[in-house]
Amino acid sequence: MGKRSKNIINYQLQIKVIGFDLDQTLYPKSPEIDDAIQAYLYKEIADYKKVSLEEAEKMFKDLYLEGKGLSGSKSMEALGIPNGKEAVQIALEKADIASFLKPDEEVLKLLKDLKIKYKNLDLITGSSKSIVDDKLREIGIKKSIFNNIITADEASKPDLSAFKMWFNFYPNLKPEQFLYIGDRPFSDFIAPSSLGISVILVNQKEKDSALNCPQLESFVDLKKKLL
């Protein structure tokens, strides 16, 4: 279940409700955001390894940038940080990045157009409610555009409870009538698609042929698929 050709889905006919991830979906990555996330990771490394922040930064960068060129999550795992795979996502959700966010008029217009066409828009995120409120305010998205908002305070995406809660809001719809928009392969593609939810990944600079879903370079490219 969840395995389907990305070429045969007619989203405009099939989809009745669209859910969105927040982090690096409704806003893109930036060097400032990357720096804030990495600063959070340095503190995690320093606390676990009992070293200074400077030494923690060097340990991370030796793997991430200057040495083996590992991803952030692989670098944390290589350093032996418990739950290293989840550490980057936690940093993304908890790092102080709100000050680096700003409204994107194209994104705002697209959301309004999608609301008019599909009516049912929801937010399903791994961030806590207080963080969601701060980030939405900074990127200029009104909470009222979403019918429902599911945060980490209520349920989790990786264990599927957030997506199952999402289903409960629309008991008369089938899983294939749900579309989830995100950016991360595991929590935003593998998890929801395992329940039969259609998925589109956005803000993807490189496409992964192992992921059987559309992978778009930017959020606004959704216009071509959904409008």
PyMOL commands that set and color helices and strands:
alter all, ss='L'
color gray80, all
select helices_A, chain A and resi 11-14+31-49+53-64+72-78+84-94+98-100+105-118+129-139+143-145+161-169+175-177+185-193+219-226
alter helices_A, ss='H'
color red, helices_A
select strands_A, chain A and resi 17-20+121-124+148-150+178-182+198-201
alter strands_A, ss='S'
color yellow, strands_A
deselect
rebuild
show_as cartoon
